Amino acid sequence: MAKYLSEQDALKQRVARWAITLRVNPRLIRIQPMRRKWGSCSRMGTITLAFDLLDQPESFQDFVIAHELLHLRVPNHGRLFKALMTAHVPSWRLLEVSRPAA
């Protein structure tokens, strides 16, 4: 149990570092069980990440973190969103198509 708590803290620290890089300010960062997706971003600025993300490679974690944080700037998956993903996570398209099922 202590292992997962420290891993959750480490993941939240990664989110905080990415938030600085992307110049966004999430209101709250939560890690909890999710059945159908790896993460979400609410209109109120809450970033929720799947507990199972802790078992994924760091490159995939970064993809999910950046994706959700960028929704604080761009609420859709349009051209601007994709351009920002490419600028910050150049391999995002490969990670997206090879992502494991949530």
N, C-alpha and C positions, 0 to 999 in steps of 0.2 A: 504494500500500500504506500509506504514512504517513497518507493521508487517512482510510482506514478505521480505522486504529489510533486516531487522534484522535477519530473519530466513536464508536468503541466506548467510549473513555474518557468522552466526553460522555454517552453513554447510561447508563453505570454511575453517573455522577454524578447523573443524573436519578433513577435507582433509589434512590440513597442519600437524595436529598431527599424522595422519596415515602415511603421507609421511616420517616423522621423524622415526616412528616405523619401517617402511618398508625400510628405507634407500634409498629413491628415491627422485628425484627432478623434479616435473612437471614444465614445462615451463610456463603454463597458466592453470588456473582453471576457467571454464565457467559453468554457470547455465542458461539453456535456454529451451524453449519448445522442446520436442522430442516426436514423435508420436509412434515409434516402439520399443524403447529400453530405459533402465534406465540410461545408460551411455556409453561413448566411450573413447578410448585412441588413439590419432593420432600418427603417426610415428615421428612427430615433438615434441611430449611430451605434447600435450594439452589434458587435461582431461575435458570432457564435461559431465555434469550431467543433468538429466531431471528435469525441474522445478517441476514436480509432485512428485519428490522424497521427497520434503519438507513435504508432507502429509503422508509419510510412517513412520513406527516405526524406532527408532534409530538402532535397530539390523539389519533391512533390509538396512538402509542407510549405515551402516558400511560394510555390505556384498558388496554392489555395489561399495563403495569407495575403499575398499581393492582390489576388483576384477580389477577395472580399473587401480589403481596405480601399481599393480603387473605386468600389461602388460608393464610397463616401464622397467621391468627386464626380463620378459619372454613374447615374443610376441604371443605365441600360448596357447592352453589349454591342453598341454601335461602333462606328469607325474610330471615334476618339478613344473609346475604351480599349479597343484592340491595339491601337497605336501605343497607348500607354503601357499595356501589357508587354508589347514587343520591346519597348524601350527599357523596361525594368526587369523583365523575365524573358529574354530572347528565345528560350526553348519552350515557351508556354504552349505552343500549338502541339508539339510532340508530347508534352506532359498531359495535355488535355485528351488526346486520342488514346494514350496508353494508360490512362488513370485506372486504378482498380475500382471495382464497384464499391459504393459506400455501404 
